[in-house]
Amino acid sequence: MSALRVTSGDSAAAAVHHRGMQAALRFAALAIVALLPVPLSAHVTLDTAQAPALAYVRLAIRVPHGCEGSATIGLRVQVPDGVTAVKPMVKPGWTITMDRADGASASGHGSAPPVREVAWRGGRLPDEFYDEFVLQVRMPDQPGQTIWFPFVQECEGGKVSRWIERPTAGQSLDQVRMPAYPVRVLPRN
């Protein structure tokens, strides 16, 4: 019986093979995530489908149309539990308000009570145009979880589109008529 002998050349080849396998696994994981259902492009959505836990992330809320032909005059987004450091980007012509958690207080330099909802109002986005409303947030420390961002789109004439629904057991996201937007929380890098 002969013993297996590894030379330095063999270990280099094994290391290259190991790195190749890691790259293939990362690619497979990304391919699986890419196949997760996301809302149709005609809905109010985010430009981000996944983000690492505790990462600071720029989120663009995409508004592709108004409500049944009417211009959008307001947009509200509910901030999921665990999402912190919420900072909306100023949008010329729009007024921003932030609804903070009741009873919460600031606890240090730059800290503030958690934000429950951000609203942009006072502008006008005609139905035939597209625009984005931007937030910076810090993701929760919940790797493997999906968090949901519900939106309420307010339009002229009192029309409202509530993008707040989640799939029920056995239902896919593309079967939901007015879906909230899911973001998958990935492990930290």
matplotlib code that plots the C-alpha trace (Angstrom):
import matplotlib.pyplot as plt

x = [0.0, 1.4, 1.0, -0.4, 2.3, 1.3, 4.0, 4.0, 2.8, -0.2, -1.2, -1.1, -3.4, -5.7, -5.8, -6.7, -9.4, -10.7, -11.0, -12.7, -15.3, -15.9, -16.4, -18.8, -20.8, -21.0, -22.2, -24.9, -26.1, -26.4, -28.3, -30.8, -31.3, -31.8, -34.6, -36.6, -39.8, -40.0, -43.0, -43.8, -42.2, -45.5, -45.6, -43.9, -40.7, -37.2, -34.0, -32.6, -33.7, -31.0, -28.5, -26.1, -27.1, -26.1, -25.0, -25.8, -27.7, -29.1, -32.7, -34.4, -38.2, -39.2, -42.6, -43.3, -46.8, -49.6, -53.0, -55.4, -54.0, -53.8, -50.5, -48.7, -48.7, -47.6, -45.6, -45.3, -43.0, -43.3, -39.9, -39.7, -38.7, -35.0, -34.2, -32.3, -30.4, -33.2, -32.3, -34.5, -32.8, -34.2, -36.3, -36.8, -40.5, -41.5, -41.8, -40.4, -41.9, -40.7, -43.0, -40.8, -41.7, -43.7, -41.8, -38.4, -35.7, -32.2, -29.4, -26.2, -24.5, -26.3, -28.9, -32.7, -35.8, -36.5, -38.3, -41.6, -42.6, -41.2, -43.5, -42.9, -45.7, -46.4, -44.8, -46.5, -45.4, -47.6, -48.8, -46.8, -43.4, -41.2, -39.2, -37.4, -37.5, -34.3, -33.5, -30.4, -30.9, -29.0, -30.2, -31.3, -29.1, -31.4, -29.4, -31.6, -34.8, -36.9, -38.1, -41.0, -41.4, -45.0, -45.8, -48.8, -49.0, -51.3, -52.6, -54.7, -58.5, -58.2, -57.0, -54.7, -52.7, -51.7, -48.7, -48.9, -49.8, -47.6, -48.0, -49.9, -48.8, -48.6, -48.9, -46.0, -45.3, -46.3, -49.8, -50.2, -52.2, -50.7, -47.4, -45.2, -41.6, -39.4, -35.7, -33.6, -31.1, -27.9, -25.1, -22.5, -19.5]
y = [0.0, 3.4, 6.5, 9.7, 12.3, 16.0, 18.2, 22.0, 21.9, 19.7, 22.0, 25.0, 23.1, 22.2, 25.8, 26.9, 24.2, 25.3, 29.0, 27.9, 25.9, 29.0, 31.2, 28.6, 28.4, 32.3, 32.4, 29.7, 31.6, 34.8, 32.9, 31.6, 35.1, 36.4, 33.9, 35.1, 36.6, 40.4, 42.6, 43.6, 46.7, 48.5, 48.6, 51.0, 49.2, 49.5, 49.3, 46.9, 43.3, 42.3, 43.9, 42.7, 42.8, 46.1, 47.7, 51.3, 51.1, 53.6, 52.7, 54.3, 54.0, 53.8, 55.3, 54.3, 55.8, 57.6, 56.2, 55.3, 58.2, 60.8, 62.5, 61.3, 64.1, 62.1, 59.0, 57.3, 54.3, 52.4, 51.6, 47.9, 47.1, 46.9, 49.3, 52.3, 55.5, 56.5, 59.6, 60.7, 62.6, 66.1, 66.2, 69.7, 70.7, 68.1, 68.3, 65.5, 64.4, 61.6, 59.9, 58.7, 55.9, 57.1, 57.6, 56.9, 59.4, 60.2, 58.4, 60.0, 62.1, 61.8, 59.4, 60.0, 57.9, 55.2, 56.4, 54.5, 56.2, 58.7, 60.8, 63.1, 65.5, 68.7, 67.9, 66.6, 63.6, 63.3, 59.8, 59.7, 60.3, 58.2, 59.3, 58.0, 58.9, 58.1, 57.0, 55.9, 53.3, 50.8, 47.3, 45.2, 42.5, 39.7, 37.7, 35.2, 37.2, 39.1, 42.6, 44.3, 47.9, 48.9, 52.1, 54.3, 56.4, 59.4, 60.9, 63.9, 63.6, 61.6, 58.5, 56.2, 53.1, 51.0, 48.8, 47.0, 43.3, 40.3, 36.8, 34.3, 30.8, 29.0, 32.3, 33.8, 37.5, 37.9, 36.7, 39.6, 42.5, 45.4, 44.1, 45.6, 45.3, 42.5, 43.0, 39.9, 40.5, 38.8, 37.7, 40.4, 40.5]
z = [0.0, -0.9, 1.1, -0.4, -0.6, -1.1, -2.6, -2.5, -6.2, -5.2, -2.3, -4.6, -7.0, -4.1, -3.0, -6.6, -6.7, -3.3, -4.4, -7.6, -5.5, -3.3, -6.3, -7.8, -4.5, -4.3, -7.9, -7.2, -4.1, -6.1, -8.8, -6.3, -4.8, -8.3, -8.8, -5.8, -6.8, -6.8, -7.5, -11.1, -12.4, -12.5, -8.7, -6.3, -5.5, -4.1, -6.1, -3.5, -3.0, -0.4, 1.9, 4.6, 8.3, 10.0, 6.7, 5.8, 2.6, 0.1, -0.9, -3.9, -3.8, -7.5, -8.5, -12.1, -12.4, -10.6, -9.3, -12.1, -14.3, -11.5, -10.5, -7.3, -4.7, -1.7, -0.8, 2.6, 3.5, 6.7, 8.2, 9.3, 12.9, 13.4, 10.5, 12.0, 11.1, 8.7, 6.6, 3.7, 0.8, 0.3, -2.9, -4.3, -4.3, -1.7, 2.1, 4.2, 7.5, 9.8, 12.3, 15.2, 17.7, 20.7, 23.9, 22.4, 23.1, 21.8, 23.5, 22.3, 19.7, 16.4, 17.7, 17.6, 18.3, 15.8, 12.6, 12.0, 8.7, 6.2, 4.0, 1.0, 0.2, -1.6, -4.9, -8.1, -10.1, -13.2, -14.1, -17.3, -15.5, -13.3, -10.2, -7.2, -3.5, -1.6, 1.9, 3.7, 6.4, 8.5, 8.1, 11.1, 12.6, 11.3, 8.7, 6.8, 7.5, 5.0, 6.0, 4.3, 3.2, 2.7, 0.7, 0.4, -2.7, -2.5, -5.7, -6.9, -6.5, -3.3, -5.0, -3.0, -3.9, -0.8, -1.7, 1.7, 1.0, 1.8, 0.3, 2.4, 2.9, -0.5, -2.4, -4.5, -4.5, -8.1, -7.1, -4.7, -6.2, -4.2, -2.7, -0.1, -1.1, 0.5, 1.2, 2.3, 5.1, 4.2, 6.7, 7.4, 5.2]

ax = plt.figure().add_subplot(projection="3d")
ax.plot(x, y, z, "-o")
ax.set_aspect("equal")
plt.show()
